[in-house]
Amino acid sequence: MDTEEIKEYVKQLDEEVDHIKDNALSLTWVMRGGVQYGDVLNMSSSERKSIAKLSKDNIETTKSSGLPYF
């Protein structure tokens, strides 16, 4: 790899880290204290995806049922 390729690779990794942090903060907020930020960061990618899907499904169920979302 030349210098430019390394710079591009590091940039991609930084963007991935930012995405993981955003996702972790979002999941922490949605879980309302049910999981800590550090715990989410320590989860595998598949665990974070599963929790995100579960949260999304629950929000959709809440919307379609007309129940209040807390």
N, C-alpha and C positions, 0 to 999 in steps of 0.2 A: 504494500500500500504506500502510495505517496502521501505527502503532507496534506494535500487537499482532500483526499479520500478519508484520511484519519479525522480531519476537521468535520467532514460531513457525517461520519459515523458517530463522533462525539455529540454532534448536534442532534442526531436522531435519538441517541440514548438520553440526552437531556429532555427532549420532548416526551419520551416514554416515561421518564421519572415524573415529569409534571403531570402527565395523564394519570399515573398511579396515585399520586398525591391527591389530585382532584377527586378521583374515584373514592379513595379512602375517606376523605372529608365528607363527601356526599353520603356514603354508606353510614358513617358515624352519625351524621345528622338524622338520616332517615330512621335509624335504629333507636334514636332517642335515648341514648345511654345504655342500650342493650349490648353495645360493643364499644370498646375504646379504640381511638385512632391508632395507637401502637399495635393493638391486636389485629386490626384490619391490615396494616402494613406487613405484618408477619404472616398473613395468609397467603396461600398460593394464588396464582392467577385464576385457576378454576374455582377455588372457593369464593373469591371476590365476585366472579361472574355469576355463580349460583346465588349468592346473597342478593346481588343486584337484580337478577331475574325474579327472585322471590319477592323483593320489595316492589318491583314494577307490577308484578301480577297482583299483589295485595292492594296497591293503589288503584289499579284498574277495577278490581272487585269492589272496592269502597265506592268508587265513582259510579259504577253501574248499579249498585244497590241503594244509592242515595244516602248511605250512612255518613255521618260527619267524619272527616279525616283529622286526626289529632296530631 
